[in-house]
């Protein structure tokens, strides 16, 4: 643990680029050796300037000690580029992060068919449904979904992967205790429970515009391929795709209507050689020979009964309006059950909709719905959609 404070010191010195830090590590071997090196020897580091060298004269470690204390309090661990567990796939990119903050169980990325799924925040129902379907199929088929947990396509793909029950990875551009966007806070919890959250920023770091391009190189660097689901002409997802190509990774895209602004980027990627994707196996089959014991064709083509807007488009007779009005004081209800009864209506609603409306984590929503159904307080319909069976009054 004591050695980690020197890693934090080096990575948190303002004014040093990541490439300078990597050069210092190549020259000296460890951050501790950098810390105790004299100015003359530091200037022998390849590419370093006198101005950068002067920054290393700051030997204060109080900030590093605070970060270590925060990590211990939050249950985070630190993975350095010199650790055996550090993914070789990421280590071999041009600009690998010197360290990562980790929450959850880190998969052996070099032995997995990991796929980064990215897309626009301002997505369409078609994009949401496609991302959920592909996130689900990739996970069911034996792959691992890596996303940035942003709202829109990222969140939809992650929800699909979580529903498939496999390992899911989130890479964020802020501290792991800072939820950005705020509505994704429970998604963070679900991903940490099912897989792992990663960030190169210490606890307490707020999301910043400059963090996202840096975050994107990790998304693509951990993955064999990057899938763009929906992206307009100017989109951060296209930057991620470009970064993936620079790293020697494959790029895939979901086609969209030729007049849809949110599909312009994807259609151009396909025109320029990206793989066209209509189901998860379109991606996973490229890696079947490398992972014959892990990837499963038939399961990759599975999908939940209903996805995204498709569930809401089904025409179905309306259920009989609830005839029973009950006060929450008449029943022994948990806070989660009360919250669900307040947002449920006479129109069937999908579980994902209820999660978004209540802000309650997936596992707690499913648990509360099960109890409410047993108590005949809600009704389940086809495609795991729910209506209220009672009216809850104050």
BELFEN-V231483 format. One record per residue. N is the residue number from 1. PSI is psi in whole degrees, -180 to 180 (none if undefined). OMEGA is omega in radians with two decimals (NA if undefined). Layout:
N:PSI:OMEGA
N:PSI:OMEGA
//
This chain:
1:-37:-3.09
2:-34:3.14
3:-28:-3.10
4:-28:-3.12
5:-29:3.11
6:-33:3.03
7:-45:3.13
8:-42:3.10
9:-47:-3.08
10:-43:-3.06
11:-20:-3.09
12:1:3.06
13:118:-3.11
14:140:3.10
15:-13:3.09
16:133:3.05
17:162:3.10
18:-36:3.12
19:-36:3.09
20:-42:3.11
21:-43:3.13
22:-38:3.11
23:-41:3.10
24:-40:3.13
25:-38:3.09
26:-37:-3.08
27:-43:-3.02
28:-23:3.13
29:-50:-3.12
30:157:3.07
31:-31:3.12
32:-40:3.09
33:-36:3.06
34:-43:-3.10
35:-42:-3.05
36:1:-3.12
37:151:3.10
38:164:-3.01
39:-39:-3.12
40:-40:-3.13
41:-35:3.12
42:-37:-3.12
43:-13:3.09
44:-8:3.13
45:134:-3.09
46:125:3.03
47:-5:-3.08
48:145:3.10
49:164:3.11
50:-36:3.13
51:-43:3.11
52:-41:3.13
53:-36:-3.13
54:-28:3.12
55:-28:-3.10
56:-4:3.07
57:-14:3.09
58:106:-3.07
59:22:3.12
60:134:-3.10
61:5:-3.09
62:-38:3.12
63:-39:3.11
64:-40:3.10
65:-38:3.12
66:-42:3.12
67:-43:3.12
68:-41:3.12
69:-40:3.11
70:-41:3.13
71:-42:3.13
72:-42:-3.14
73:-37:-3.05
74:-4:-3.13
75:33:3.12
76:152:3.00
77:165:-3.08
78:129:3.12
79:120:-3.14
80:162:-3.09
81:-16:3.13
82:-2:3.12
83:146:-3.13
84:-28:-3.09
85:-12:-3.13
86:126:-3.06
87:127:3.09
88:-33:3.12
89:-40:3.13
90:-37:-3.11
91:-26:-3.05
92:3:3.06
93:170:-3.08
94:-38:-2.96
95:62:-3.09
96:145:3.08
97:141:-3.14
98:-34:3.10
99:160:3.09
100:141:2.99
101:135:-2.94
102:134:2.99
103:116:-3.11
104:-161:-3.09
105:119:-3.10
106:120:3.08
107:162:3.06
108:85:-3.00
109:-37:-3.08
110:-11:3.14
111:15:-3.06
112:150:3.03
113:80:-3.13
114:137:-3.12
115:124:3.05
116:130:3.11
117:121:-3.06
118:165:3.12
119:-179:-3.06
120:151:3.02
121:-36:-3.10
122:67:-3.01
123:168:3.11
124:168:3.03
125:-36:3.08
126:-42:3.14
127:-42:3.12
128:-48:-3.12
129:-41:3.14
130:-44:-3.13
131:-43:3.11
132:-46:-3.13
133:-47:-3.08
134:-37:3.06
135:-41:3.11
136:-49:-3.09
137:-41:3.11
138:-42:-3.12
139:-45:3.11
140:-35:-3.11
141:2:3.08
142:3:3.10
143:-180:3.09
144:129:3.10
145:129:3.07
146:127:3.14
147:168:3.12
148:1:3.10
149:17:3.05
150:161:3.09
151:161:-3.13
152:-130:-3.03
153:-45:-3.13
154:-50:-3.10
155:-40:-3.14
156:-45:3.12
157:-38:3.13
158:-41:3.09
159:-42:3.10
160:-43:3.13
161:-41:3.13
162:-38:3.13
163:-27:3.12
164:-14:3.02
165:15:-3.13
166:-170:3.10
167:136:3.14
168:144:-3.08
169:133:3.05
170:129:3.09
171:120:-3.00
172:160:-3.11
173:36:-3.13
174:176:3.07
175:151:-3.07
176:-11:3.07
177:1:3.11
178:117:-3.05
179:112:3.12
180:124:-0.14
181:161:-3.03
182:-33:-3.12
183:-10:3.11
184:8:-3.02
185:-38:-3.14
186:-25:3.04
187:-38:3.06
188:-46:-3.11
189:-44:-3.11
190:-41:3.14
191:-43:3.12
192:-34:3.13
193:-35:-3.08
194:-19:-3.07
195:-113:-3.06
196:146:2.97
197:139:-3.12
198:145:3.04
199:148:3.01
200:8:-3.12
201:137:-3.07
202:165:3.11
203:143:3.13
204:-11:-3.12
205:124:3.10
206:156:3.07
207:137:3.10
208:151:-3.09
209:-40:-3.09
210:-18:-3.10
211:-28:-2.96
212:-43:3.02
213:-38:3.10
214:-41:3.10
215:-37:-3.07
216:-33:-3.13
217:-27:3.09
218:-42:3.09
219:-54:-3.10
220:-32:-3.11
221:-30:3.11
222:-14:-2.93
223:153:3.01
224:-29:-3.07
225:157:3.04
226:130:3.11
227:124:3.06
228:120:-3.06
229:-48:3.09
230:131:-3.12
231:123:3.04
232:-176:-3.05
233:-39:3.08
234:110:-3.03
235:141:3.05
236:-28:3.12
237:-35:3.12
238:-31:3.06
239:-41:3.10
240:-42:3.12
241:-42:3.12
242:-41:3.09
243:-42:3.12
244:-43:3.12
245:-40:3.11
246:-30:3.13
247:1:3.14
248:22:3.14
249:162:3.08
250:151:3.07
251:135:3.10
252:160:3.14
253:151:3.07
254:124:3.14
255:156:3.10
256:176:3.12
257:143:-3.06
258:-18:3.14
259:12:-3.13
260:119:-3.12
261:-33:-3.10
262:-7:3.14
263:1:-3.11
264:-48:-3.11
265:-44:-3.13
266:-45:-3.13
267:-36:3.11
268:-38:3.09
269:-44:3.13
270:-43:3.09
271:-37:-3.07
272:6:3.01
273:-3:3.09
274:150:3.13
275:134:3.11
276:133:-3.06
277:127:2.99
278:-20:2.97
279:169:-3.01
280:-30:-3.10
281:-23:3.06
282:-28:3.09
283:-52:-2.99
284:-29:-3.12
285:-23:3.10
286:-18:-3.06
287:12:-3.10
288:-41:-3.12
289:-30:-3.13
290:-32:-3.11
291:61:-3.03
292:-27:-3.09
293:-3:-3.07
294:-34:-3.02
295:137:-2.98
296:112:-3.05
297:-54:-3.03
298:-41:-3.13
299:-30:3.11
300:-24:-3.12
301:2:3.05
302:159:3.00
303:156:3.08
304:161:-3.11
305:-42:3.10
306:150:-3.12
307:136:3.00
308:-133:-3.04
309:-20:-3.12
310:-37:-3.13
311:-37:-3.06
312:-12:-3.13
313:-10:-3.10
314:133:3.07
315:129:-3.07
316:140:3.11
317:139:3.13
318:141:3.09
319:162:3.09
320:129:-3.13
321:145:-3.13
322:133:-3.10
323:-8:-3.06
324:127:3.06
325:128:-3.12
326:146:3.01
327:148:3.12
328:-21:3.11
329:-17:3.13
330:-14:-3.04
331:153:3.04
332:85:-3.08
333:144:3.02
334:167:3.10
335:-38:3.12
336:-43:-3.13
337:-40:3.11
338:-44:-3.13
339:-40:-3.14
340:-43:3.14
341:-29:3.14
342:-30:-3.09
343:-17:3.10
344:146:-3.12
345:-169:3.08
346:-13:3.10
347:133:3.13
348:133:-3.14
349:142:-3.14
350:155:-3.13
351:-42:-3.13
352:-36:3.10
353:-42:-3.12
354:-36:3.10
355:-44:-3.13
356:-40:-3.09
357:-36:-3.08
358:-24:-3.06
359:20:-3.12
360:140:-3.13
361:154:-3.07
362:-50:-3.03
363:-33:-3.14
364:-35:3.08
365:-47:-3.13
366:-40:3.12
367:-45:-3.13
368:-40:3.13
369:-39:3.12
370:-45:-3.13
371:-43:-3.14
372:-36:3.11
373:-41:3.10
374:-36:-3.12
375:5:3.14
376:31:3.11
377:-16:3.02
378:160:3.07
379:137:3.08
380:138:3.13
381:178:-3.12
382:145:3.14
383:23:-3.13
384:53:3.03
385:151:-2.96
386:146:2.97
387:161:3.07
388:150:3.05
389:-4:3.09
390:160:2.99
391:124:-3.10
392:124:3.08
393:161:-3.13
394:none:NA
//
